[in-house]
């Protein structure tokens, strides 16, 4: 049996320390093997043809970056891929922004960003789940004020410091900090990290739980495979109202099962979390795997109904769409 990557971690809520020393890497936190070069080539060869990608019609609407929110309200705006604006009470958080062009390996976007960096509302913080290019985009961050507070996993601060960001907080799994009047906690994910050939798993990956003053939470899982973590997060946070979960980049399953959920697993994870609403993301923007472009949306709708969930509780937003709770 593989070792439990959360064994020995504190089960109580703790605050991040600025004077800590992080391990050289976080390979011990992985729950799945990484692709070898032959498997990576096999994945690339399985991508759908360009004509199919160009012909897909992903739902898109004009984004409203200023939904009416205040105490006791949560709003989610999907900006494309995993990029999301969260408004919790009076606090505005931007998660995993990739809002300028394409990324290495997927230079052509299937859908344009719902907002440019210049169109964003004033931000209380930026949350980064991990350092993969489809979640951490240097061109986007270059267009944000360097005084913007940034929250990252352990080992992530030097990357931002080199780019002039002055307020960067590193967190371990299960650690939290305050942003405005809300609690923001970094939680485990079944994934990994890398930006170059020489920094594999040097920065800790995870997801985010944001809890408002009334105790209700919204989860952004970042990038993750299916496993025990959603159940543990749900046990720790008993009033999760909304789960923003990845539903794309899952085929071939043999290659990607350990690090990316498929739509059925995302529905199961929402149940494990105890979340009432599911917002499916991580699809319809970049070609990163072999499934047809629209299949994640179609399958998550089918799986939600098959699970006996109320169709109205599936917030299958278009790019640019907003829902307010």
C-alpha positions, 0 to 999 in steps of 0.5 A: 500500500502506498504511504498516506501523503497526509499522514503526520500533517496537523489535523487542526487549523493552523496559520502559515509561518514565514520562517519555515524551511520547505523540503527540497521537493514534494514527491512524497505527497504524490499519490500517482506515478508521473508519465514517462516520455513514451506515455507523454508522447502517447497522450499527445498523439491521442489529441482530437484532430484540429478540425474537431477542436475548431468545430466545437461550440463551447457556450460563451457569454459576456462576463459581468465582473461585478455581481451584486454580492455582500455579506452572506452571498457567494458568487462564482464567475467562470473565466475559462479553463480553471480560471474563476472569480470568487466573491465571498461576502465582500471579498473578491478572489481570483483563482488560477488566472490564465487570461492572456493567450495560449500556453506552452503545448496548447498555444491555440485557445478554443475559447477566448478568456472571459475577461482580460487582466485589465477588465478584472475587478479590484482583487483582494487576493490571487490564489494559485493551486499549482504551477502548471502552465494552465493554472499559473500564467506569467503573462497574466500575472505581469499585468496585475499590480505587484502589490496584489496579495498572492496565496500559493502552496509551499515552495511557491513564493520565490517564483513570485518574488522574482517577478516583483510580488511583494505580499506572497503567503505560502501554505501547507495542506490544511493551513489557512489565513484570513483575507478580508473577512473570510478564511482561506485554507489550502487543501490536498489534491491528487496531483503534482507540479512542474514548470521546467524539466528541473523543478518537478514537484518542487512546489506544493499543489492543492486546492482552496476552501474559502469560508465566509462569515456565515460558515458556508464554504466554496471549494476550488479543487485546482487540478486533482484525480479522484481519491480520499481527499474530497471526503476528508475536506468535506468532513473538515468543512461541514457546510460546503455550498459550492464545489468548483471541480475539474471535469476535463483532461481525463482521456486516456483514463489509463494515463490520466486517472491518477491526476485528473478526474473524469465527469463521473468522478467529479460528481462523486467528489461533489458528493464526498465534499457534501457540496450542494452545487457543482461548477464544472471547470477545466474543459473547453479552453485548451486541448490537453487530452484525448476526449472530444471537446464537449464531452466533459459537459455532456457527461457531467450533466448525465452523471449528475442526473444519474446520481439523483441530484437536482438538475438545478444544483448543477451550475454548468456555466458558460465561459463568462457565466456567473451564479450567485448563491 
